Amino acid sequence: MNASTQRPPFAGKTFEVRYDGLTALNAYDEDGLHMRYEITEGPYAGAKGEVEYTWQRVAGETYAISWQEADRATVVHVDDFAAGTSRSFFTAASLDFYRLDGSLRAV
């Protein structure tokens, strides 16, 4: 999905995503391939890990970013870095499906 020679503009940066009932930190490595996440608020608080992600520019500064966590949960974000908005679609390991709208800010 992402070209091997390109890095997304969010590589090397950390962002807080805040949704109703869930807040997380996403720290994107400089390599443009790996991210560390930690859920800091909500029912999954304390969950953290390192994942390999894929990304695709949608338009402007909006990117689709997806990954699978160690417990097999799957996550897709549509993050607009210019507007500071995040939409997340994820299936938890329990197979519960979530759709979240929230804010995005660099930390």
KESE-773202 format. One record per residue (C-alpha): x, y, z; residue in one letter; residue number from 1. Coordinates in steps of 0.5 Angstrom, whole numbers, plus 500, padded with zeros to 3 digits. Layout:
<rs>
+-----+-----+-----+------+------+
!   X !   Y !   Z ! resn ! resi !
+-----+-----+-----+------+------+
!   X !   Y !   Z !    A !  NUM !
...
+-----+-----+-----+------+------+
</rs>
This chain:
<rs>
+-----+-----+-----+------+------+
!   X !   Y !   Z ! resn ! resi !
+-----+-----+-----+------+------+
! 500 ! 500 ! 500 !    M !    1 !
! 506 ! 505 ! 502 !    N !    2 !
! 512 ! 506 ! 497 !    A !    3 !
! 518 ! 503 ! 500 !    S !    4 !
! 522 ! 509 ! 499 !    T !    5 !
! 517 ! 514 ! 502 !    Q !    6 !
! 515 ! 516 ! 509 !    R !    7 !
! 509 ! 519 ! 511 !    P !    8 !
! 509 ! 526 ! 514 !    P !    9 !
! 507 ! 523 ! 521 !    F !   10 !
! 513 ! 519 ! 522 !    A !   11 !
! 518 ! 520 ! 528 !    G !   12 !
! 512 ! 524 ! 531 !    K !   13 !
! 507 ! 522 ! 537 !    T !   14 !
! 500 ! 524 ! 537 !    F !   15 !
! 494 ! 523 ! 542 !    E !   16 !
! 487 ! 521 ! 539 !    V !   17 !
! 482 ! 522 ! 544 !    R !   18 !
! 475 ! 519 ! 543 !    Y !   19 !
! 469 ! 519 ! 547 !    D !   20 !
! 471 ! 514 ! 552 !    G !   21 !
! 478 ! 512 ! 549 !    L !   22 !
! 484 ! 516 ! 549 !    T !   23 !
! 491 ! 513 ! 546 !    A !   24 !
! 498 ! 515 ! 544 !    L !   25 !
! 501 ! 513 ! 538 !    N !   26 !
! 508 ! 514 ! 537 !    A !   27 !
! 510 ! 513 ! 530 !    Y !   28 !
! 517 ! 511 ! 529 !    D !   29 !
! 522 ! 515 ! 524 !    E !   30 !
! 522 ! 509 ! 519 !    D !   31 !
! 515 ! 510 ! 517 !    G !   32 !
! 513 ! 503 ! 518 !    L !   33 !
! 513 ! 502 ! 526 !    H !   34 !
! 508 ! 505 ! 531 !    M !   35 !
! 508 ! 504 ! 539 !    R !   36 !
! 501 ! 505 ! 542 !    Y !   37 !
! 498 ! 506 ! 549 !    E !   38 !
! 491 ! 506 ! 551 !    I !   39 !
! 491 ! 511 ! 557 !    T !   40 !
! 484 ! 512 ! 558 !    E !   41 !
! 477 ! 508 ! 557 !    G !   42 !
! 476 ! 500 ! 558 !    P !   43 !
! 482 ! 498 ! 554 !    Y !   44 !
! 487 ! 503 ! 559 !    A !   45 !
! 493 ! 500 ! 560 !    G !   46 !
! 494 ! 496 ! 553 !    A !   47 !
! 500 ! 498 ! 549 !    K !   48 !
! 504 ! 495 ! 544 !    G !   49 !
! 509 ! 496 ! 538 !    E !   50 !
! 506 ! 494 ! 531 !    V !   51 !
! 508 ! 495 ! 524 !    E !   52 !
! 503 ! 499 ! 520 !    Y !   53 !
! 501 ! 501 ! 513 !    T !   54 !
! 499 ! 508 ! 511 !    W !   55 !
! 495 ! 511 ! 504 !    Q !   56 !
! 494 ! 518 ! 503 !    R !   57 !
! 487 ! 520 ! 502 !    V !   58 !
! 487 ! 527 ! 500 !    A !   59 !
! 491 ! 533 ! 503 !    G !   60 !
! 493 ! 531 ! 510 !    E !   61 !
! 488 ! 526 ! 511 !    T !   62 !
! 491 ! 519 ! 511 !    Y !   63 !
! 488 ! 512 ! 512 !    A !   64 !
! 493 ! 508 ! 517 !    I !   65 !
! 492 ! 500 ! 519 !    S !   66 !
! 495 ! 495 ! 523 !    W !   67 !
! 494 ! 489 ! 527 !    Q !   68 !
! 495 ! 488 ! 534 !    E !   69 !
! 498 ! 482 ! 538 !    A !   70 !
! 492 ! 480 ! 541 !    D !   71 !
! 489 ! 480 ! 533 !    R !   72 !
! 485 ! 486 ! 534 !    A !   73 !
! 485 ! 490 ! 528 !    T !   74 !
! 485 ! 498 ! 527 !    V !   75 !
! 484 ! 503 ! 522 !    V !   76 !
! 484 ! 510 ! 523 !    H !   77 !
! 483 ! 516 ! 518 !    V !   78 !
! 487 ! 521 ! 521 !    D !   79 !
! 486 ! 528 ! 518 !    D !   80 !
! 493 ! 531 ! 521 !    F !   81 !
! 491 ! 538 ! 518 !    A !   82 !
! 484 ! 539 ! 521 !    A !   83 !
! 486 ! 535 ! 528 !    G !   84 !
! 481 ! 529 ! 527 !    T !   85 !
! 481 ! 522 ! 527 !    S !   86 !
! 476 ! 516 ! 525 !    R !   87 !
! 477 ! 510 ! 528 !    S !   88 !
! 474 ! 503 ! 526 !    F !   89 !
! 477 ! 497 ! 530 !    F !   90 !
! 475 ! 490 ! 532 !    T !   91 !
! 477 ! 488 ! 539 !    A !   92 !
! 480 ! 481 ! 540 !    A !   93 !
! 473 ! 479 ! 543 !    S !   94 !
! 470 ! 481 ! 536 !    L !   95 !
! 466 ! 487 ! 538 !    D !   96 !
! 466 ! 492 ! 533 !    F !   97 !
! 467 ! 500 ! 534 !    Y !   98 !
! 467 ! 506 ! 530 !    R !   99 !
! 470 ! 512 ! 534 !    L !  100 !
! 470 ! 520 ! 532 !    D !  101 !
! 475 ! 524 ! 535 !    G !  102 !
! 481 ! 529 ! 536 !    S !  103 !
! 488 ! 528 ! 534 !    L !  104 !
! 494 ! 533 ! 536 !    R !  105 !
! 501 ! 532 ! 536 !    A !  106 !
! 504 ! 531 ! 543 !    V !  107 !
+-----+-----+-----+------+------+
</rs>
